[in-house]
Amino acid sequence: MKNIYMAICLLAALTAYAHAESLYRWVDKDGKVHYGDRPTEDAIGAQQKKFSAPAATGDDELSYSMRKAKQDFPVTLYVAPDCGDLCIQARSFLNKRGIPYSEKSLATKEDIVAFKTKTGGNTIPALAVGKSVLSGFEAGLWNGELDIAAYPKTAPYRAATLASPAKPSVNTEATR
């Protein structure tokens, strides 16, 4: 038993040592490509391979299910500078559930026209989950739509807002 334990420890130590070494790619005299910790003496064009860490996307802290839902059904919150308490409640709702979302403030006439064209409505706040748009804040409907899109019901991590929130004010209509 003691010998088996020693063999396992030795194997683990050698594995750790092997990971610390470099990896080389080379071609032999017959044209075969080889990989190993050191090239042979007759190696042609030996190259040391370098591995870099993947670029951080900001989604590293999100769970797999949250990243998948975000990819398949991105969430956009539409607000206006004069939205008031409803927009504050909408933001709070999304943040409490931990939904990663972008926020679009309807500050110009062009923004409002684009919003009406996309959603067919003029009530804000509005929530786009993928291609589905919900006008007005109603927590039950929003929860249902987020559930359908497979967003987790609770946030294991922080909420990831992609845009800075607009300053709330009084109106609840996108056009006045």
VMD Tcl script that draws the C-alpha trace (Angstrom):
set ca {
  {0.00 0.00 0.00}
  {2.85 2.32 0.90}
  {4.48 1.67 -2.49}
  {1.28 2.57 -4.34}
  {1.01 5.81 -2.36}
  {4.65 6.67 -3.19}
  {4.08 5.89 -6.88}
  {1.04 8.17 -6.98}
  {2.97 11.00 -5.28}
  {5.86 10.56 -7.71}
  {3.50 10.58 -10.68}
  {1.80 13.75 -9.39}
  {5.18 15.45 -8.93}
  {6.29 14.48 -12.45}
  {3.01 15.74 -13.90}
  {3.47 19.09 -12.19}
  {7.04 19.25 -13.49}
  {5.90 18.42 -17.03}
  {3.41 21.32 -16.95}
  {6.22 23.69 -16.02}
  {8.24 22.70 -19.10}
  {7.90 24.20 -22.56}
  {6.14 22.57 -25.46}
  {7.91 22.32 -28.81}
  {6.69 21.54 -32.32}
  {9.08 20.18 -34.91}
  {9.22 18.26 -38.15}
  {11.46 15.20 -38.57}
  {13.47 14.24 -41.68}
  {10.46 12.25 -43.03}
  {8.17 15.29 -42.80}
  {6.20 14.09 -39.76}
  {5.13 16.72 -37.24}
  {5.96 16.02 -33.60}
  {5.18 17.69 -30.29}
  {7.13 17.26 -27.09}
  {9.00 18.85 -24.22}
  {12.24 18.96 -26.28}
  {12.91 18.51 -29.99}
  {15.15 15.73 -31.26}
  {18.62 16.46 -32.65}
  {17.50 15.98 -36.27}
  {14.45 18.25 -35.82}
  {13.72 20.66 -38.65}
  {12.19 24.03 -37.76}
  {11.66 23.43 -34.04}
  {9.35 26.05 -32.54}
  {8.53 26.65 -28.90}
  {4.77 26.99 -28.45}
  {3.45 29.74 -26.25}
  {0.01 29.61 -24.73}
  {-1.72 32.78 -23.70}
  {-4.65 33.13 -21.35}
  {-8.01 33.79 -23.01}
  {-9.07 37.43 -23.15}
  {-11.39 38.51 -20.35}
  {-14.87 39.41 -21.58}
  {-16.40 40.61 -18.36}
  {-18.66 37.55 -18.29}
  {-16.13 35.46 -16.35}
  {-18.02 36.06 -13.10}
  {-21.35 34.93 -14.55}
  {-22.56 31.36 -14.20}
  {-22.77 29.20 -17.30}
  {-26.58 29.39 -17.37}
  {-26.45 33.20 -17.10}
  {-23.84 33.49 -19.90}
  {-25.90 31.17 -22.12}
  {-29.13 33.11 -21.51}
  {-27.30 36.41 -22.11}
  {-25.92 35.09 -25.39}
  {-29.24 33.68 -26.63}
  {-31.58 36.35 -25.23}
  {-29.79 39.67 -24.58}
  {-31.70 42.03 -22.30}
  {-32.14 45.75 -23.00}
  {-33.93 48.17 -20.70}
  {-35.45 51.18 -22.48}
  {-35.82 54.29 -20.32}
  {-36.19 58.04 -20.80}
  {-34.64 60.95 -18.93}
  {-38.04 61.76 -17.41}
  {-39.07 58.19 -16.60}
  {-39.35 58.53 -12.83}
  {-40.01 55.86 -10.21}
  {-41.00 53.15 -12.69}
  {-37.53 53.18 -14.28}
  {-35.92 53.12 -10.86}
  {-38.07 50.10 -9.95}
  {-37.23 48.41 -13.27}
  {-33.49 48.85 -12.72}
  {-33.79 47.65 -9.15}
  {-35.73 44.58 -10.30}
  {-33.09 43.62 -12.89}
  {-30.22 44.28 -10.49}
  {-31.85 42.29 -7.68}
  {-32.31 39.31 -9.97}
  {-28.75 39.79 -11.26}
  {-29.70 40.12 -14.92}
  {-26.89 41.44 -17.14}
  {-28.52 44.13 -19.28}
  {-27.78 47.13 -21.41}
  {-29.75 50.31 -20.96}
  {-30.94 52.54 -23.79}
  {-32.03 56.06 -22.87}
  {-34.56 57.57 -25.25}
  {-33.17 61.10 -25.12}
  {-33.53 62.25 -28.76}
  {-36.37 62.21 -31.27}
  {-34.39 59.71 -33.35}
  {-34.12 57.40 -30.34}
  {-37.88 57.62 -29.75}
  {-38.71 56.96 -33.43}
  {-36.35 53.95 -33.49}
  {-37.92 52.68 -30.25}
  {-41.47 53.00 -31.63}
  {-40.43 51.26 -34.86}
  {-38.77 48.39 -33.01}
  {-41.38 47.87 -30.30}
  {-44.57 49.20 -31.82}
  {-45.31 51.05 -28.59}
  {-44.42 54.19 -26.70}
  {-44.64 53.14 -23.05}
  {-41.52 53.09 -20.93}
  {-39.83 51.52 -19.19}
  {-39.73 48.70 -21.71}
  {-37.78 45.48 -21.55}
  {-36.46 43.62 -24.57}
  {-35.54 40.00 -23.90}
  {-34.15 38.69 -27.15}
  {-36.77 39.67 -29.73}
  {-39.62 39.90 -27.24}
  {-40.52 43.38 -25.92}
  {-42.58 44.11 -22.79}
  {-43.91 47.64 -22.39}
  {-44.32 49.13 -18.94}
  {-42.91 47.71 -15.73}
  {-44.79 44.73 -14.32}
  {-42.58 42.43 -12.24}
  {-44.68 39.28 -12.82}
  {-44.57 39.60 -16.61}
  {-40.88 40.47 -16.60}
  {-40.09 37.48 -14.36}
  {-42.06 35.21 -16.67}
  {-40.23 36.42 -19.78}
  {-36.83 36.09 -18.10}
  {-37.78 32.59 -16.91}
  {-38.73 31.59 -20.47}
  {-35.34 32.88 -21.65}
  {-33.72 30.58 -19.02}
  {-32.22 33.32 -16.87}
  {-31.56 32.05 -13.34}
  {-34.16 33.17 -10.79}
  {-31.52 34.44 -8.37}
  {-28.16 36.09 -8.84}
  {-25.23 34.12 -7.48}
  {-22.95 37.04 -8.34}
  {-23.13 40.76 -8.99}
  {-25.45 42.37 -11.52}
  {-23.68 43.34 -14.72}
  {-25.11 46.51 -16.21}
  {-23.56 47.32 -19.57}
  {-24.55 50.97 -19.70}
  {-24.79 53.74 -17.17}
  {-28.35 54.42 -16.06}
  {-30.22 57.47 -17.26}
  {-31.25 60.09 -14.71}
  {-34.85 59.42 -13.66}
  {-37.50 62.10 -13.54}
  {-41.32 62.14 -13.80}
  {-43.02 60.96 -17.08}
  {-43.84 57.35 -17.98}
  {-44.47 57.95 -21.70}
  {-41.67 58.03 -24.28}
  {-43.37 60.88 -26.14}
  {-45.10 63.89 -24.71}
}
mol new
graphics top color blue
foreach p $ca { graphics top sphere $p radius 0.5 }
foreach p [lrange $ca 0 end-1] q [lrange $ca 1 end] { graphics top cylinder $p $q radius 0.2 }
display resetview
